[in-house]
Amino acid sequence: MDEYLRIAKLLEEGKIDPDEAGRLLEALEGESAGPAPVVGKGWLRARIERADLRVQVRADLDAPVIEEDGGLEARLEADGSDWKLSAGGGRRKFFGAFNLLDSRKALRLALPPGLALELQLGQGEVRIRGALPALRVQLGQGRLRFDRSDALDVRMGQGEVEGRVRVVEDRHRVQLGMGKVRLTLEPESDLRLKVNASLGEVKVSGRLQHEGKGPSVSYSGTVGEGRGELKVSAGMGDVEVKLP
């Protein structure tokens, strides 16, 4: 059985939770496929158990700002050219990240242009407005929507991913255990593309080679000269990629 489909089935049967599914997805390809290091203004690295996160890129800022923490006791700390964000309020040790007895709290951040975002989130919805140089997300369960990123590394156990990406070099990926992926490639993109759904539907605009076998559906091809690489995979669910 395809490994992505195996993870999705374990998730559907309740044998693993979304956070465990995210870790299994991470183990399939390791850490090598993520966005290249960002030089410029560096990274904001955030680790949060459970929250709805709203991020806005603002041209008037030189450093990140917490606009609302929803009682999460969020804190920002500078680390050279990088930043760390921690949020500890409202944690429940017994139930962990998926305590459904509490409503999710809202966290609003504002980032200066050029600052990349790395996020580890157990459960929640993430909405990012504005362009990022790089986006790295590990999300157990929820939804991720972003306006645009020039580098992308997303691993999600269960949920939805939607956004626009500009790939011109290096390696990028989106891995989803169960749910939906909708990506749009920006016109400047130059990449080798591989899209796969172990059990589900794949829609890709443009001329790509179909590699379907059994319930698994795959497409692959090249946009431009193929300088970069993007892999999009879902264990159980639908994948849609719009080419320029």
Phi, psi and chi 1 to 4 in degrees:
 res  aa     phi    psi   chi1   chi2   chi3   chi4
   1 MET       -  139.5 -178.6 -173.8  -63.5      -
   2 ASP   -55.7  136.3  179.9  -84.2      -      -
   3 GLU   -64.1  -36.9  -69.6  -57.6  -42.9      -
   4 TYR   -64.8  -40.2  -65.5  103.6      -      -
   5 LEU   -67.5  -37.2 -179.4   56.5      -      -
   6 ARG   -61.1  -44.4 -173.1 -171.6  -57.3  -85.4
   7 ILE   -63.0  -42.4  -66.6  170.4      -      -
   8 ALA   -63.1  -40.2      -      -      -      -
   9 LYS   -67.3  -41.2  -76.8 -173.0  173.9  -62.7
  10 LEU   -61.2  -38.7  -70.1  172.1      -      -
  11 LEU   -66.6  -45.2 -175.5   61.2      -      -
  12 GLU   -63.5  -36.6 -175.9 -177.6   40.6      -
  13 GLU   -81.3   -3.6  -65.9  167.8   -1.7      -
  14 GLY    78.3   13.6      -      -      -      -
  15 LYS   -80.3  -20.8  -65.3  179.6  179.0  178.5
  16 ILE  -135.4  156.1   59.3  173.9      -      -
  17 ASP   -95.4  169.2   63.7   30.2      -      -
  18 PRO   -57.7  -34.2  -28.6   37.1      -      -
  19 ASP   -65.3  -41.5 -166.4   39.7      -      -
  20 GLU   -66.4  -36.3  -69.3  170.5  -42.8      -
  21 ALA   -62.5  -40.5      -      -      -      -
  22 GLY   -61.3  -40.1      -      -      -      -
  23 ARG   -68.6  -35.7  -69.8 -164.9  -66.7  -90.6
  24 LEU   -67.1  -39.9  -71.0  172.7      -      -
  25 LEU   -61.4  -41.3  -70.5  170.6      -      -
  26 GLU   -61.0  -38.7  179.0 -179.5  -12.3      -
  27 ALA   -70.8  -23.1      -      -      -      -
  28 LEU   -62.2  -41.5  -77.2  179.9      -      -
  29 GLU  -119.3   -2.5  -66.1 -169.5   19.9      -
  30 GLY    71.8 -164.3      -      -      -      -
  31 GLU   -94.5   -0.3  -64.8  -69.0  -21.9      -
  32 SER   -74.7  -16.2   60.0      -      -      -
  33 ALA   -95.7    6.8      -      -      -      -
  34 GLY   -77.5  175.2      -      -      -      -
  35 PRO   -59.0  146.9  -21.8   32.4      -      -
  36 ALA   -64.9  155.7      -      -      -      -
  37 PRO   -55.9  141.4  -23.5   33.4      -      -
  38 VAL   -99.0  126.9  174.7      -      -      -
  39 VAL   -93.0 -110.1  -69.7      -      -      -
  40 GLY    40.7 -122.9      -      -      -      -
  41 LYS   -92.4    2.8  -66.3 -171.2  176.3 -179.0
  42 GLY    80.8 -155.3      -      -      -      -
  43 TRP  -119.3  148.7  -71.4   86.8      -      -
  44 LEU  -105.2  119.4  170.1   62.6      -      -
  45 ARG  -109.8  122.9  -65.4 -175.7  166.8   91.8
  46 ALA  -126.7  137.5      -      -      -      -
  47 ARG  -129.7  118.0 -177.9  164.6 -174.0  164.0
  48 ILE  -137.3  139.8  -52.2  167.3      -      -
  49 GLU   -75.6  -50.5  -73.4 -166.6   -3.3      -
  50 ARG  -155.0  117.0 -164.6  167.4 -174.1  -95.1
  51 ALA  -172.3  160.4      -      -      -      -
  52 ASP  -100.9  122.7  -72.0  -25.5      -      -
  53 LEU  -112.3  129.2  178.4   62.3      -      -
  54 ARG  -117.8  126.9  -60.8  -67.4 -179.0  -94.0
  55 VAL  -124.0  131.2  179.5      -      -      -
  56 GLN  -124.9  127.8  175.7   74.2   55.5      -
  57 VAL   -85.8  123.7  178.6      -      -      -
  58 ARG  -122.5  126.6  -73.4  175.3   36.8 -172.8
  59 ALA   -68.2  -18.1      -      -      -      -
  60 ASP   -87.4    2.3   60.8  -39.9      -      -
  61 LEU  -105.1  147.6  -65.9  179.2      -      -
  62 ASP  -110.0  -10.6  -65.9  -39.8      -      -
  63 ALA  -148.5  155.7      -      -      -      -
  64 PRO   -67.2  152.9   24.3  -33.9      -      -
  65 VAL  -137.1  136.2  173.8      -      -      -
  66 ILE   -86.7  113.8  -61.9  171.1      -      -
  67 GLU   -89.4  -28.3  -64.3 -174.4  -39.0      -
  68 GLU  -158.4  132.4  177.5 -176.0  -17.4      -
  69 ASP  -113.7   -2.8   77.8   -9.8      -      -
  70 GLY    56.8   25.2      -      -      -      -
  71 GLY    83.5   11.4      -      -      -      -
  72 LEU   -83.1   -4.7  -73.2  166.4      -      -
  73 GLU    54.7   46.9  -60.0  175.3    8.8      -
  74 ALA   -70.6  143.7      -      -      -      -
  75 ARG  -137.2  139.7  -60.1  176.3  -58.9  -82.2
  76 LEU  -108.5  137.5  -81.6  169.4      -      -
  77 GLU  -137.7  127.5 -180.0 -177.8   -7.5      -
  78 ALA   -73.8  141.7      -      -      -      -
  79 ASP  -140.0   79.9 -177.4   17.8      -      -
  80 GLY    68.0 -126.2      -      -      -      -
  81 SER   -85.2   -4.5   60.6      -      -      -
  82 ASP  -101.3  171.2  -62.2  -28.0      -      -
  83 TRP  -134.2  148.0  -67.9   81.7      -      -
  84 LYS  -118.8  136.4  -66.2 -179.3 -180.0  179.4
  85 LEU  -120.6  128.7 -177.4  142.8      -      -
  86 SER  -126.1  147.6   59.0      -      -      -
  87 ALA  -139.4  114.3      -      -      -      -
  88 GLY  -114.8  -10.0      -      -      -      -
  89 GLY   -68.3  143.3      -      -      -      -
  90 GLY    79.5   13.4      -      -      -      -
  91 ARG   -74.3  141.1  179.9  171.6  179.5  173.3
  92 ARG  -120.3  109.5  -61.4  -70.1 -172.0  -89.7
  93 LYS   -64.8  -35.3  -67.1 -178.1  179.1 -179.9
  94 PHE   -71.1  -45.6 -178.7   76.1      -      -
  95 PHE   -89.3  -19.0  -70.2   99.6      -      -
  96 GLY    72.5 -150.8      -      -      -      -
  97 ALA   -70.6  -18.7      -      -      -      -
  98 PHE  -113.4   39.1  -58.9  100.1      -      -
  99 ASN   -74.2  101.6 -178.8    9.4      -      -
 100 LEU   -78.5   -4.9  -60.0 -178.9      -      -
 101 LEU   -75.4  -20.0  -61.1  179.9      -      -
 102 ASP  -105.3  140.9  -70.2  -19.0      -      -
 103 SER   -74.5  148.8   60.0      -      -      -
 104 ARG   -69.9  141.7  -70.2 -162.1  -57.8  -99.0
 105 LYS   -90.3  155.5  -64.9  176.6  171.0   60.8
 106 ALA  -100.3  134.7      -      -      -      -
 107 LEU  -127.3  124.9  177.1   62.3      -      -
 108 ARG  -116.4  127.2  -67.6  177.1   55.3 -138.3
 109 LEU  -122.4  149.6  -60.7  175.0      -      -
 110 ALA  -122.7  132.5      -      -      -      -
 111 LEU  -119.0  146.8  -53.9 -178.0      -      -
 112 PRO   -74.9  155.4   29.0  -34.7      -      -
 113 PRO   -60.1  142.1  -22.3   33.3      -      -
 114 GLY    92.8   -5.9      -      -      -      -
 115 LEU   -93.0  124.0 -172.0   65.7      -      -
 116 ALA   -81.1  160.4      -      -      -      -
 117 LEU  -124.7  128.0  177.5   61.7      -      -
 118 GLU  -120.6  125.5  176.6 -179.8  -62.8      -
 119 LEU  -133.1  129.3  174.2   64.1      -      -
 120 GLN  -115.2  117.1  -65.6 -176.8   42.2      -
 121 LEU  -135.9  127.6  177.4   62.3      -      -
 122 GLY   -68.0  -51.8      -      -      -      -
 123 GLN  -151.9  138.6 -174.9 -173.9   59.3      -
 124 GLY   153.6  178.4      -      -      -      -
 125 GLU  -111.4  138.3  -65.4 -169.0    2.7      -
 126 VAL  -123.4  126.7 -178.9      -      -      -
 127 ARG  -126.1  121.0  179.9   66.4  175.9   98.8
 128 ILE  -117.6  120.9  -57.6  169.4      -      -
 129 ARG  -109.1  128.0  -62.3 -171.4 -178.8  -82.8
 130 GLY   108.2  169.2      -      -      -      -
 131 ALA   -92.4  137.0      -      -      -      -
 132 LEU  -114.3  147.0  -64.8  174.2      -      -
 133 PRO   -72.4  -27.5   25.8  -34.3      -      -
 134 ALA  -160.7  147.0      -      -      -      -
 135 LEU  -137.7  122.5  176.5   61.7      -      -
 136 ARG  -125.5  119.8  179.3 -177.5  -70.7  128.0
 137 VAL  -133.3  131.8  176.2      -      -      -
 138 GLN  -120.1  112.8 -177.5  174.3  -17.9      -
 139 LEU  -129.0  123.9  175.9   56.0      -      -
 140 GLY   -66.9  -54.8      -      -      -      -
 141 GLN  -150.0  133.2 -177.7 -178.2   49.1      -
 142 GLY   153.0 -149.4      -      -      -      -
 143 ARG  -138.8  139.2  172.5 -175.1  -72.5 -175.9
 144 LEU  -124.1  122.9  168.9   65.0      -      -
 145 ARG  -129.5  132.3  -68.9 -178.6  -65.6  164.6
 146 PHE  -142.2  148.5   58.0   95.4      -      -
 147 ASP   -72.1  -46.9  -75.1   -7.7      -      -
 148 ARG  -170.3  142.9  168.3  175.9  161.7  165.1
 149 SER  -143.0  145.1 -178.1      -      -      -
 150 ASP   -90.7   -7.6  -69.9  -17.7      -      -
 151 ALA  -149.0  143.2      -      -      -      -
 152 LEU  -144.7  130.9 -167.7   61.9      -      -
 153 ASP  -144.6  101.6 -179.0   13.8      -      -
 154 VAL  -123.9  128.4  176.1      -      -      -
 155 ARG  -130.2  120.9  -71.2  154.5  -70.0  167.9
 156 MET  -135.1  136.9 -177.0 -176.9  -63.3      -
 157 GLY   -72.2  -53.0      -      -      -      -
 158 GLN  -149.8  132.8 -179.5  180.0   16.6      -
 159 GLY   147.9 -148.6      -      -      -      -
 160 GLU  -134.4  144.4  -63.7 -177.6   12.7      -
 161 VAL  -128.3  130.9  178.9      -      -      -
 162 GLU  -147.0  132.9 -178.6  177.2   -0.8      -
 163 GLY   173.8 -178.3      -      -      -      -
 164 ARG  -115.0  142.2  -56.2  179.7   68.9   90.8
 165 VAL  -137.5  143.6   60.4      -      -      -
 166 ARG  -116.8  108.7  174.4 -178.1  175.0  -91.4
 167 VAL  -112.5  119.2  173.9      -      -      -
 168 VAL  -126.5  -11.2  -65.1      -      -      -
 169 GLU  -166.0  172.4   59.3 -176.3   -5.0      -
 170 ASP    65.8 -175.1  -61.6  -44.0      -      -
 171 ARG  -111.3  141.3  -59.1  171.5   63.7 -166.8
 172 HIS  -141.2  156.2  -47.9  -99.6      -      -
 173 ARG  -155.8  156.1   65.9 -177.7  169.9 -173.0
 174 VAL  -134.3  121.3  176.1      -      -      -
 175 GLN  -122.3  126.4  -64.8  176.8  -29.4      -
 176 LEU  -132.3  128.8  178.3   64.2      -      -
 177 GLY   -70.0  -52.0      -      -      -      -
 178 MET  -151.1  131.3 -177.1  164.4   58.4      -
 179 GLY   144.5 -143.0      -      -      -      -
 180 LYS  -134.9  144.2  -65.1 -178.5 -179.9  179.8
 181 VAL  -127.2  129.8  179.2      -      -      -
 182 ARG  -132.9  110.7  -68.8 -176.1  -66.4  -88.5
 183 LEU  -121.7  145.6  -70.0 -179.4      -      -
 184 THR  -122.0  127.2  -60.0      -      -      -
 185 LEU   -87.5  132.6  -61.0 -178.3      -      -
 186 GLU   -69.8  154.1  -68.9  -74.7  -85.8      -
 187 PRO   -57.6  -28.5  -26.4   35.2      -      -
 188 GLU   -79.6   -2.7  -48.8   96.4  -60.6      -
 189 SER   -62.2  143.5  -65.5      -      -      -
 190 ASP  -142.5  101.0 -170.6  -32.3      -      -
 191 LEU  -160.0  163.5   72.6  154.9      -      -
 192 ARG   -96.1  130.8  -57.1  178.4  -54.9  -79.2
 193 LEU  -120.8  133.4  175.6   64.6      -      -
 194 LYS  -133.2  126.3 -175.4  166.6 -175.6  177.6
 195 VAL  -124.7  133.1 -177.1      -      -      -
 196 ASN  -144.2  138.2  170.9  -95.6      -      -
 197 ALA  -129.2  118.1      -      -      -      -
 198 SER   -66.2  -37.3  -60.1      -      -      -
 199 LEU  -146.7  100.9 -175.2   61.5      -      -
 200 GLY   160.0 -161.6      -      -      -      -
 201 GLU  -116.1  140.1 -176.3  178.3    5.6      -
 202 VAL  -119.5  127.9  173.9      -      -      -
 203 LYS  -121.2  122.3  -65.9 -178.6 -179.4  179.2
 204 VAL  -133.9  122.0 -178.7      -      -      -
 205 SER   -79.2  149.2   63.4      -      -      -
 206 GLY    99.3 -180.0      -      -      -      -
 207 ARG   -99.4   99.1  -60.0  177.8   61.3 -177.8
 208 LEU  -124.7  157.6  -65.7 -178.9      -      -
 209 GLN   -82.5  130.1 -177.9  178.9   -3.9      -
 210 HIS   -86.3  135.4  177.8 -110.4      -      -
 211 GLU  -131.3   37.6  -58.4  174.1   -6.0      -
 212 GLY   -65.2  141.1      -      -      -      -
 213 LYS  -151.5  115.3 -177.2  178.6  179.8 -178.2
 214 GLY    64.6 -142.0      -      -      -      -
 215 PRO   -74.7  -14.2   27.4  -34.8      -      -
 216 SER   -81.9  136.5  179.3      -      -      -
 217 VAL  -123.7  130.0 -178.9      -      -      -
 218 SER  -136.1  148.3  -62.1      -      -      -
 219 TYR  -132.6  146.5  -75.1   85.7      -      -
 220 SER  -147.0  153.9   62.9      -      -      -
 221 GLY   174.9 -173.4      -      -      -      -
 222 THR  -126.4  136.3  -58.2      -      -      -
 223 VAL  -112.0  121.0  176.8      -      -      -
 224 GLY    72.3 -138.0      -      -      -      -
 225 GLU   -88.8   -8.7  -61.9  178.2    0.2      -
 226 GLY    78.0   39.2      -      -      -      -
 227 ARG   -74.4  -33.4  -68.1 -177.1  -65.5  168.5
 228 GLY  -104.5 -177.0      -      -      -      -
 229 GLU  -143.5  134.2  178.3 -177.4   84.9      -
 230 LEU  -133.1  124.5  173.4   61.8      -      -
 231 LYS  -115.0  127.9  -66.6 -177.8  178.6 -179.8
 232 VAL  -123.7  122.4 -176.5      -      -      -
 233 SER  -140.3  144.6   58.7      -      -      -
 234 ALA  -136.3  134.6      -      -      -      -
 235 GLY   -71.5  -50.6      -      -      -      -
 236 MET  -140.2  111.3 -176.1 -178.6  -62.7      -
 237 GLY   151.4 -170.5      -      -      -      -
 238 ASP  -112.3  144.5  -61.0  -27.9      -      -
 239 VAL  -128.2  131.2  179.0      -      -      -
 240 GLU  -130.5  127.3  180.0  179.0   -3.2      -
 241 VAL  -128.1  123.8  179.4      -      -      -
 242 LYS  -100.7  122.6  -64.6 -179.1  179.7  180.0
 243 LEU   -89.0  155.9  -54.8 -174.5      -      -
 244 PRO   -69.0      -   22.1  -31.2      -      -
